[in-house]
Amino acid sequence: MSGGKKNTGKIKEVQLSGKVVMKKTSEGSKSERNAVLLQTENKSYILRKLGGNPFKDASLEILAGKSITATGILDRNLFLAKEIKEDL
């Protein structure tokens, strides 16, 4: 018997557009840090590159304040980007 939930959904890629912002996350916990977020029209997601450093990624930090469109995998409040394009 397995004690966990069944994974009935397949991982699918999504495309999101929004503004990259730096914001303090997990305030008051040991995980508190300044993180890179993608602020879409409806919600904010922690932005990481697929396979990238989960705590500090200078290539994402330089996008702060810019609008982007990215393709990747969405998992709750985490967006793992495979491809990022700066909107002009």
C-alpha positions, 0 to 999 in steps of 0.5 A: 500500500502507498500512504500518499496521494495518487498523482493523477495529473500530468505535469504540463507546461504553462505560459505566464506573463507579468512583472518580475519583482523582488520581495521578502518571503517566508517572513519570520521563519528560517526560510525568510529571504528576498526572492524573485517573484513573477507578479501576474495579473491575478497572483504572484509566483516564486520564480526559479529557473528549472534546475537553477539555484533555489535561493539566489540566481543573479540572472533572474535578479537582473530582470527585477522591474521588467515584464516577461513572458515565460514558459515552464512548470507551475506547482502551487506558488512556484513557477519553474521557468524553462524559457524566459523572454523579456517583453519589449 
